Amino acid sequence: MKKPYLSVVVGVYNEAGNIAPLISQLSAALEPVDYELIYVNDGSTDATLTELKAMAHPRLTVLDLQKNYGQSLALAAGIDAATGAFIVTMDGDGQNDPTDILRMLETAERQDVDLVMGIRQARQDGFWLRKLPSQLANALVRWVLKAPVQDNGCGIKLFRAELAKSIGLYGEMHRFVGILAYLEGARIVQVPVRHHARTIGQSKYGLSRTFRVLSDLIYLYFLKRYRHKPMHLFGGLSLLLATVGALLWVGQGLGFRSESFSLVTLGAVAMLGSLQLAGMGLLAEGQLRTYHESQGKKPYRVRRVFRASGGSGRSVAAPVAAPIATAWPAQ
């Protein structure tokens, strides 16, 4: 069977009411190109899956995940299943505009780049809970990582398939996929895109997401500076702590006494403990990626795959093909 030129991956969680309008908009916008739509139902508890199965769209494939894994793994499942030369990822809430896709595709072809990222213009979000935290987080990321990515939170992105399939998405790293691509040396272009207000359903994002960015930022900084030379980080920290310990011992040997000396000791212990926890977290994150990638295992499970049947006008369950989830056959 001929492979499509463009694959559009949409991860959805409790987006009932948004399914038909967005698929209709995608069909109209992508009519000039050979494409496929891959929707990933990330354990929705509302009528999302029912609405997807009712679409019976000839170019639509629906992956129904076993449970709610989060947006990163939902997108990873869709990317693994995609067969196009270019892959678009976008949100399923109607805030991204499908008419931007072909312009992004033209940019990728004309400039021969690996990734085209959107920069949301005239954002239709609340200022205090969405815009301001997003602006602060983006500024912090640019300052710490020296990466020229303007809008990490923009959901619409267009990849060459080789890049999309080489970036392992775990945890909540979907929001930093542009940074991960940048660290791999990918050629990236950023273009302005439209942004619409959500009209159906509720946002899954809140202020708490901004705080989780900080822990992810530590890991990204580690990847940028020390992934090929981790001993430079841990060796340097060990040397620093050894120096502090030696100074404390020297002070005690010289007869230094202070009522606050116990506080100094406790401070040193607390610093040591925090560094140990940070180091353990970095090692665990790295081990997680190594575990899945070295053994070819997928960190998600596809429960069912649905595609439109020949001329029946309805969707039917298809076998879970090996490229989608080799380690997790459907039950």
GIBELNOR-V26422 format. One record per backbone hydrogen bond with DSSP energy under -0.5 kcal/mol. NH is the residue of the N-H (numbers start at 1). CO is the residue of the C=O. E is the energy in kcal/mol with one decimal. If there is no record, write none. Layout:
nh->(NH,NH)
co->(CO,CO)
e->(E,E)
This chain:
nh->(5,6,7,8,9,9,10,10,11,12,18,19,22,23,24,25,26,27,28,29,30,31,33,35,36,37,38,39,39,40,41,41,42,42,43,51,52,53,54,55,55,56,60,61,62,63,63,64,64,65,65,66,69,74,75,76,77,78,79,80,81,82,85,85,86,87,88,89,90,92,97,98,100,101,104,105,106,107,108,109,110,111,112,113,114,115,116,117,117,118,119,120,121,125,130,131,132,134,135,136,137,138,139,140,141,142,143,144,145,146,149,150,154,157,157,158,159,160,161,163,164,165,166,166,167,168,169,170,173,175,176,177,180,181,182,183,184,185,186,188,189,191,193,196,209,210,211,212,213,214,214,215,216,217,218,219,220,221,222,223,224,225,226,227,227,229,232,233,233,234,235,236,237,238,239,240,241,242,243,244,245,246,247,248,249,250,251,252,253,254,255,256,261,263,264,265,266,267,268,269,270,271,272,273,274,275,276,277,278,279,280,281,282,283,284,285,286,287,288,289,290,291,292,293,294,295,296,297,303,303,304,305,306,307,308,308,309,313,315,316,318,321,324,325,328)
co->(34,34,86,36,7,88,8,38,90,40,15,15,18,19,20,21,22,23,24,25,26,28,30,33,6,59,8,37,61,10,39,63,12,40,41,47,48,49,50,51,52,52,57,37,306,39,61,62,304,41,63,301,67,70,71,72,73,74,75,76,77,78,4,5,5,159,7,157,9,11,194,96,97,98,100,101,102,103,104,105,106,107,108,108,187,187,158,115,189,156,191,118,193,123,126,126,127,130,131,132,133,134,135,136,137,138,139,140,141,142,147,148,151,89,155,116,87,114,85,160,160,161,162,163,163,166,167,168,170,172,173,174,176,177,178,179,180,182,181,186,115,117,119,95,206,207,207,208,209,210,211,211,212,213,214,215,216,217,218,219,220,221,222,222,223,226,229,229,230,230,231,232,233,234,235,236,237,238,239,240,241,242,243,244,245,246,247,248,249,250,252,251,258,260,260,261,262,263,264,265,266,267,268,269,270,271,272,273,274,275,276,277,278,279,280,281,282,283,284,285,286,287,288,289,290,291,292,292,64,301,64,318,62,316,57,60,314,309,53,307,305,319,321,321,325)
e->(-1.2,-1.7,-2.6,-2.5,-0.6,-3.7,-0.5,-2.7,-0.7,-2.9,-2.3,-0.6,-1.5,-2.3,-2.3,-2.0,-2.7,-2.4,-1.8,-2.4,-2.4,-0.7,-2.0,-0.7,-1.8,-3.0,-3.2,-0.5,-2.5,-2.7,-0.6,-3.0,-2.9,-0.9,-1.6,-2.5,-2.1,-2.6,-1.5,-0.7,-0.9,-0.6,-1.8,-2.6,-2.9,-3.0,-0.5,-0.6,-3.1,-2.2,-0.8,-2.8,-0.9,-2.0,-2.5,-2.1,-2.4,-1.9,-2.7,-2.4,-1.5,-1.2,-0.5,-0.6,-1.7,-2.6,-3.3,-2.2,-1.8,-0.6,-0.5,-0.6,-1.9,-1.6,-2.0,-2.5,-2.5,-1.9,-2.3,-2.2,-2.9,-2.6,-0.8,-1.2,-1.9,-1.8,-2.9,-0.5,-2.7,-1.3,-2.1,-0.5,-2.2,-0.8,-1.2,-2.4,-3.4,-1.8,-2.7,-2.5,-2.6,-2.6,-2.2,-2.4,-2.4,-2.3,-2.1,-2.7,-2.5,-1.2,-0.9,-0.6,-1.3,-2.0,-0.6,-2.6,-3.3,-2.2,-2.6,-0.7,-2.2,-2.5,-0.7,-0.9,-1.1,-0.7,-0.5,-0.6,-2.4,-1.0,-1.5,-1.3,-2.6,-2.3,-2.2,-2.6,-1.0,-1.6,-2.4,-0.6,-2.3,-2.7,-2.2,-2.2,-1.2,-1.2,-0.8,-1.4,-1.1,-0.6,-0.9,-0.7,-1.7,-2.4,-1.6,-1.4,-2.4,-2.5,-2.1,-2.5,-2.5,-2.5,-3.0,-0.7,-0.8,-0.8,-1.7,-0.6,-0.8,-2.2,-2.4,-1.0,-2.3,-2.2,-2.3,-2.2,-2.5,-2.5,-2.2,-2.3,-2.7,-2.5,-2.4,-2.1,-2.2,-2.6,-2.6,-2.2,-2.5,-1.9,-1.4,-2.7,-1.5,-0.7,-1.6,-2.3,-2.7,-2.6,-2.4,-2.5,-2.7,-2.5,-2.5,-2.8,-2.5,-2.2,-2.3,-2.4,-2.4,-2.6,-2.7,-2.4,-2.3,-2.4,-2.6,-2.3,-2.2,-2.6,-2.3,-1.8,-2.3,-2.8,-1.9,-2.6,-2.5,-1.0,-0.6,-1.5,-2.5,-0.7,-1.4,-0.9,-2.8,-2.3,-0.5,-0.7,-2.5,-0.6,-0.9,-2.9,-4.2,-0.9,-1.5,-1.3,-1.2)
